[in-house]
């Protein structure tokens, strides 16, 4: 009977860790959504204030939101990889560190390119 209790306790512990992995992935997705919202706000404000004089003001406002988004993406990646390294998924397939890094750095790259496009391609 003691071994059955130990096995049951281990199963519960494994399932709890799986739930923690999934909760962590939801948190990462929330951070990514927040970063994407910052990019969207920057684009929206740039479009809204484009007629503002001088022309660089709208671009600077948008760039501020893009920098916030980059910081969010970077912070989410660092936090996610640190937590993933301490957890072990048992019955769920986890989002691995490589995929988290790829997603985060892809979003950072696209945001940097978007910032460059606004400053170089959008007329003042």
C-alpha positions as CSV (number, residue, x, y, z in Angstrom):
1,X,0.0,0.0,0.0
2,X,2.9,2.4,0.7
3,X,4.3,2.0,-2.8
4,X,0.8,2.8,-4.3
5,X,0.6,6.0,-2.3
6,X,4.1,7.0,-3.4
7,X,3.2,6.3,-7.1
8,X,0.0,8.3,-6.7
9,X,1.9,11.2,-5.0
10,X,4.4,11.1,-7.8
11,X,1.6,11.2,-10.5
12,X,0.0,14.2,-8.7
13,X,3.4,15.9,-8.6
14,X,4.0,15.3,-12.3
15,X,0.5,16.6,-13.2
16,X,1.0,19.7,-11.1
17,X,4.3,20.3,-12.9
18,X,2.6,19.9,-16.3
19,X,-0.1,22.4,-15.2
20,X,2.7,24.8,-14.2
21,X,4.4,24.4,-17.7
22,X,1.1,25.1,-19.4
23,X,0.4,28.1,-17.1
24,X,3.8,29.4,-17.9
25,X,3.2,29.1,-21.6
26,X,0.0,31.1,-21.2
27,X,1.9,33.8,-19.4
28,X,4.5,33.9,-22.2
29,X,1.7,34.2,-24.7
30,X,0.2,37.1,-22.7
31,X,3.6,38.9,-22.7
32,X,3.8,38.4,-26.5
33,X,0.3,39.8,-26.9
34,X,1.2,42.8,-24.8
35,X,4.3,43.4,-27.0
36,X,2.2,43.1,-30.2
37,X,-0.4,45.6,-28.7
38,X,2.5,48.0,-28.1
39,X,3.5,47.6,-31.8
40,X,-0.1,48.2,-32.9
41,X,-0.4,51.3,-30.7
42,X,2.8,52.7,-32.2
43,X,1.6,52.1,-35.7
44,X,-1.8,53.6,-34.9
45,X,-0.4,56.7,-33.3
46,X,2.0,57.1,-36.2
47,X,-0.9,57.0,-38.6
48,X,-3.0,59.3,-36.5
49,X,-0.3,62.0,-35.9
50,X,1.3,61.8,-39.3
51,X,0.1,65.3,-40.2
52,X,1.6,66.7,-37.0
53,X,4.4,69.2,-37.5
54,X,7.3,68.6,-37.3
55,X,6.9,65.2,-39.0
56,X,9.5,63.4,-36.8
57,X,7.2,63.7,-33.7
58,X,4.8,61.0,-34.9
59,X,7.7,58.7,-35.8
60,X,9.4,59.3,-32.4
61,X,6.1,58.5,-30.6
62,X,5.8,55.3,-32.6
63,X,9.4,54.4,-32.0
64,X,8.9,54.8,-28.2
65,X,6.1,52.2,-28.4
66,X,8.3,49.9,-30.6
67,X,11.1,50.1,-28.0
68,X,8.7,49.2,-25.3
69,X,7.6,46.2,-27.4
70,X,11.2,45.1,-28.0
71,X,11.8,45.3,-24.2
72,X,8.7,43.2,-23.6
73,X,9.7,40.6,-26.2
74,X,13.2,40.4,-24.7
75,X,11.9,40.2,-21.1
76,X,9.4,37.5,-22.0
77,X,12.1,35.4,-23.7
78,X,14.5,35.7,-20.8
79,X,11.9,34.9,-18.2
80,X,10.4,32.0,-20.3
81,X,13.7,30.3,-20.9
82,X,14.7,30.6,-17.3
83,X,11.5,29.0,-16.1
84,X,11.5,26.3,-18.8
85,X,15.0,25.3,-17.7
86,X,13.7,24.6,-14.2
87,X,10.6,22.6,-15.2
88,X,10.1,19.2,-16.7
89,X,7.0,18.3,-18.7
90,X,5.7,14.8,-18.2
91,X,2.6,14.2,-20.2
92,X,2.3,17.5,-22.1
93,X,4.6,18.6,-24.9
94,X,6.2,21.9,-23.8
95,X,7.2,24.8,-25.9
96,X,10.9,24.4,-25.9
97,X,13.5,27.1,-25.3
98,X,14.6,27.1,-28.9
99,X,11.1,27.9,-30.1
100,X,10.6,30.5,-27.5
101,X,13.8,32.2,-28.5
102,X,13.0,31.9,-32.2
103,X,9.5,33.5,-31.7
104,X,10.9,36.3,-29.4
105,X,13.8,37.2,-31.6
106,X,11.7,37.1,-34.7
107,X,9.3,39.6,-33.2
108,X,12.3,41.8,-32.1
109,X,13.7,41.7,-35.6
110,X,10.4,42.5,-37.3
111,X,9.8,45.4,-34.9
112,X,13.3,46.8,-35.6
113,X,12.7,46.5,-39.3
114,X,9.3,48.2,-38.9
115,X,11.0,51.0,-37.0
116,X,13.5,51.4,-39.8
117,X,10.7,51.4,-42.4
118,X,8.8,54.1,-40.6
119,X,11.9,56.4,-40.4
120,X,13.2,55.6,-43.9
121,X,10.2,54.9,-46.1
122,X,7.4,57.0,-44.7
123,X,7.7,60.6,-46.0
124,X,8.0,63.4,-43.5
